[in-house]
Amino acid sequence: MNRWRHPNPLSSRETNGGEGSEQQTMISAHPTREIERISELRRYCVLDTPPEDPFDDLTKLAAYVCETPIALVSLVDAERVWFKSKVGLAASEVQRIDGFCSSAVLKESLLIVPDAAADERLAAHPFLTFQPRVRFYAGAPLTTPRGLCIGTLCVIDTVPRRINEEQTEALERLARAVVRQLEQRRAVKNYEEAQRTLQELQARTETRVKQRTEQLALTNASLQRLSGQLIRAQDDERRRIARDLHDSTGQVLAALSVNISRLQRKAGAADAAGFEECRGLIDSAIAEVRNLSYLLHPPLMDEVGLASAVAEYARGVEKRSGVSVTVEVSREVGRLDGEREIALFRIIQESLGNILRHSGSPTASVKVFCAENDIVLEISDQGRGLPGSSGEALHFGVGIRSMQERLRQFGGSLQIESDGSGTNVRAVLPRESSVGLASVQTS
């Protein structure tokens, strides 16, 4: 970088067009204003930046309009004057010395020096005694929208001269254009910095979201495994209790019934009615134990599969409630693995239970069929529909959420359609494992 330094900086007074007005231009003048001005300059982040065409174009235009060999966009820093754009001068900055650009900045208005050598206050200035040997100077202040002058657009000649009113006005207009270019440059820079900040924030946010998503996926997978283990543990416990009821309690009640029958034969006619009542109670208890055992885990499921277990369960529902239940299980369904069969059975069990408790429907239908690689279960009724089904959001209880969770273990889906004319529950279960989140669709 070309720098011009002088060993003995000078302090002087400048003249405005030789009209006799004087302006004290000591650098130390108005220290508070000077601090604000330097701060304003540095907010533009333009010092020591490479040349830019928009500024060079304005500088060349100023030199052309004013017919001078030298033109500068000078920015007055604390201890130097740096040239953002220059025509006819090699140096990129000079030491800040009172006079010319430094005085113009403090004067904050157009400064014209027709002949510097004729002014005793500038006669010893380094610009006169050393290159470029300035004789004529005209500088228009670069005043920012905040009212602070940060530099000048100046034209210089090596011979005394004057500029006319049109040239003076053009120089001031070009100075304002330089300020607008600085403002635009700062706005673009601020925008780019905001964009970079936004992109960095977005990248951090995306990284954080990705991390949280991965954590939630791991947590969900863990909860899903736990849920599956709980469901299997629940089914195993139901199977065990059903077996105990059938093998232990049922056998005890059967033995008690045999003993009562034997005692009844030995007893007199007066005790016959009491024994008959006891036998009736025992038979009722045996029937209840068998029903509970079947509800906990249907024995036909393990022996002959889902179709027979559902048909037997439907007959029990009809017998206990009087609701007519039709069952259609396609032959294509065949045998499924035990967990899938028990999952479908529990969904049927829960759905028919809801129909009996809430629907008021005299009939119900259960269909199980194949659709490509899926098993489809449909349970429908002609009852009152689910609460909230008349144009409102459906609210699911524990039973429906349990159905959803069972399907979730296999990547299945649950769809519920309900209105005033009935409810249809549709469960889709892949034949092969495709573990994922089971969706619930309602309409």
C-alpha positions, 0 to 999 in steps of 0.5 A, spaced: 500 500 500 502 506 498 502 511 504 505 518 504 508 521 511 510 527 513 515 528 519 512 534 522 504 534 521 502 542 520 496 545 523 493 551 519 487 555 517 483 554 511 480 559 506 473 558 503 474 561 496 478 567 498 472 570 501 476 571 508 472 567 512 476 562 516 475 556 520 479 553 525 481 546 523 485 543 529 484 536 529 482 536 537 477 541 535 470 538 538 472 532 541 465 529 542 463 530 535 470 527 532 469 521 536 462 520 534 464 522 527 470 516 527 465 511 530 460 513 524 466 512 519 468 505 522 460 503 522 461 503 514 466 497 514 469 500 508 476 502 510 482 498 507 477 495 502 479 493 495 477 498 489 470 498 487 467 500 480 461 504 483 466 509 487 471 509 481 465 511 476 463 517 481 470 519 482 472 519 474 465 523 473 467 528 478 474 529 475 471 530 468 466 535 470 471 539 474 476 538 469 481 536 474 487 531 473 486 528 480 479 526 484 479 522 490 474 519 495 477 521 501 475 518 508 478 521 514 480 517 520 483 518 526 490 519 524 490 518 517 486 520 510 484 514 506 482 514 499 477 509 497 477 511 490 482 515 486 484 518 480 491 521 478 494 519 485 498 513 486 498 514 494 492 510 497 492 514 504 496 520 507 497 522 514 492 526 517 494 533 517 490 540 518 488 543 511 484 540 505 480 534 506 481 534 514 479 541 514 473 540 510 471 534 514 471 539 520 468 545 516 462 540 514 461 544 508 464 545 501 471 547 501 474 551 495 481 553 495 483 557 488 490 557 490 493 554 496 500 557 495 497 564 495 494 563 502 500 563 507 496 559 512 497 553 507 504 555 504 508 550 508 503 544 507 506 538 505 501 537 499 504 544 496 512 542 497 511 535 495 508 531 490 502 532 488 504 540 489 497 542 490 495 549 488 487 548 487 482 544 491 475 543 492 472 538 497 464 536 498 463 533 504 460 526 505 455 527 510 451 521 512 444 521 514 446 521 521 449 528 520 456 526 521 461 528 515 466 522 514 470 525 508 470 528 502 469 527 494 474 532 492 478 535 486 485 537 485 489 541 480 496 543 480 495 550 477 491 555 480 483 555 478 476 556 479 470 552 478 463 555 476 456 554 479 454 548 475 461 544 477 460 546 484 453 543 484 455 537 480 460 536 485 456 536 491 451 532 488 456 526 486 458 527 494 451 525 496 451 519 491 457 517 494 454 517 501 448 513 498 453 508 495 456 507 502 449 506 505 447 501 500 454 498 501 453 497 508 445 495 507 448 489 503 453 488 508 448 488 513 444 483 509 449 478 508 451 478 515 444 477 517 443 472 512 450 468 514 447 469 521 441 466 519 444 460 515 448 459 521 442 459 526 438 455 521 444 450 521 445 449 528 437 449 529 437 443 524 443 440 527 439 440 534 432 438 531 436 432 528 439 430 534 433 431 538 429 427 533 434 421 533 433 422 541 426 421 540 426 416 535 431 412 540 426 413 546 420 412 541 423 405 539 425 404 547 418 405 549 415 401 543 419 395 545 417 396 552 410 397 550 410 390 546 413 387 552 408 389 556 403 387 551 406 380 551 407 379 558 399 381 559 397 376 554 402 371 558 399 372 564 392 372 561 394 365 558 396 363 565 390 365 569 385 362 564 389 355 564 389 356 572 381 357 572 380 351 567 385 346 570 384 348 578 378 352 579 374 349 574 376 342 576 375 343 584 368 346 582 367 340 578 369 335 583 364 339 588 358 338 583 360 330 583 360 330 591 354 334 592 350 329 587 353 323 591 350 327 597 344 328 594 342 321 593 343 319 600 340 325 603 332 325 604 327 328 601 327 334 605 334 336 603 333 335 596 331 342 594 337 345 598 342 340 594 339 342 588 340 349 589 347 348 591 348 344 584 345 350 581 350 355 584 356 350 582 354 350 575 353 357 575 360 358 578 363 353 573 360 356 567 362 363 569 369 360 570 369 357 563 367 364 560 372 368 564 377 363 562 375 364 555 375 371 555 382 371 558 385 366 553 380 362 548 383 355 548 381 354 541 386 360 538 392 355 540 388 349 537 385 351 531 386 358 530 383 365 529 377 363 525 374 358 530 376 362 536 372 368 533 366 364 531 366 361 538 367 368 542 361 371 537 356 365 539 358 367 547 356 374 545 350 373 542 348 368 548 350 373 553 347 380 550 342 378 545 346 382 539 346 378 533 353 377 531 355 375 524 362 372 523 366 372 516 373 369 516 376 368 509 380 361 508 385 365 505 387 368 512 389 361 514 393 360 520 397 366 522 403 367 528 400 367 535 402 374 536 398 376 530 392 372 531 391 374 539 392 381 537 386 381 532 382 377 537 383 382 542 381 388 537 375 384 536 374 383 543 375 390 545 370 392 539 364 388 540 365 390 548 364 397 545 358 395 541 355 392 547 356 398 552 355 404 548 352 403 541 345 400 542 346 396 536 342 390 535 347 387 530 354 387 529 359 384 523 366 381 523 370 380 517 377 378 516 380 377 509 386 378 505 388 384 501 395 383 498 400 382 503 395 385 509 390 382 513 384 386 514 379 386 520 373 390 519 368 390 525 361 394 524 355 396 527 348 400 526 348 404 533 349 411 535 356 412 533 362 414 537 362 420 542 364 426 538 362 423 531 357 428 529 362 433 526 366 434 532 373 431 533 373 423 536 376 422 543 379 415 544 379 411 550 384 406 553 380 401 549 382 404 542 389 406 544 390 399 546 388 397 539 392 402 536 398 399 540 397 392 539 397 394 531 403 398 532 408 392 534 407 390 527 407 396 523 399 396 522 394 401 522 387 403 525 381 407 521 375 409 525 369 411 521 363 413 525 356 417 525 349 417 527 348 411 523 353 406 526 361 405 527 366 401 522 373 399 525 378 397 520 385 394 522 390 393 517 395 388 519 401 386 515 402 378 514 410 380 515 413 384 520 414 391 518 415 395 525 413 402 525 408 407 528 401 405 527 396 411 525 389 412 527 385 415 522 378 418 523 372 420 519 
